[in-house]
Amino acid sequence: MAKKYTFLDSPEWPKIVENIKGVMVSDGIMATLLDWERVLDEADIYAFKNWKLGELVDGPVVSKYSVSCTLMWPKRLMPDPRGAKRLSPLGCKTKFKRTTIKVPIQIESPDDYQPGTHYPKLIDRDVWLINITIPKKLMNDIREGSIDIADQNIELEDLEDAYARDYDTAEVKDGQGDQQPAAGMGMGLGDMGLGAPPGGAPGGPPPL
């Protein structure tokens, strides 16, 4: 059986643009995305460095039992892998990949266009991609205020208390001296922000 290639295998800028357009014009897709993102929020992964800076580049891809999305970060702003570990006990799967993607440059002069076109030139950027697959049942349970782990029903308030105890026993370093840029103008899941597209690019995240 031939392998099914995904965005994680071959990231392309036009696919990002089309994906974000699809999310923005569909209430159903947006609702699914919000349920997916709610799991990340309840797992407190945004407490870990750089997770709020992730931008949606692919998904939500809905299958029979799960929903997956792919997020992107600049290489120098890799999210703390400990954040992803919060999702494992909940039955979620995560895949990290460091790769490159061609992104359009900001238009500042006629020389910034591809010859004979009205499209901006493209440059390679090193990025991190993280694909997160979340069970539909988990998304539904969290929406309703509780989750099932190993046949035990756990209220979300109790789960938050357990995470708080983890924080008390494990030091989380956050690089106090590091400066982090503001979240990009694409679809950032930390606050579900939607902003203006970069010059010459019809929607989607800005050049990294």
Secondary structure, DSSP 8 states (H G I E B T S, - for coil): ------TTTS--HHHHHHHHHHHHH-HHHHHHHHHHHHHHHHTTGGGSTTGGG-EEEEEEEE-SSEEEEEEEEEGGG---HHHHHTTGGGT-EEEEEEEEEEEE----SGGGB-TTSSSB-EEEEEEEEEEEEEEHHHHHHHHHTEEEETTEEEEHHHHHHHHHHHHHHS-----TT-------SS-BTTTTB-----TT--SS----
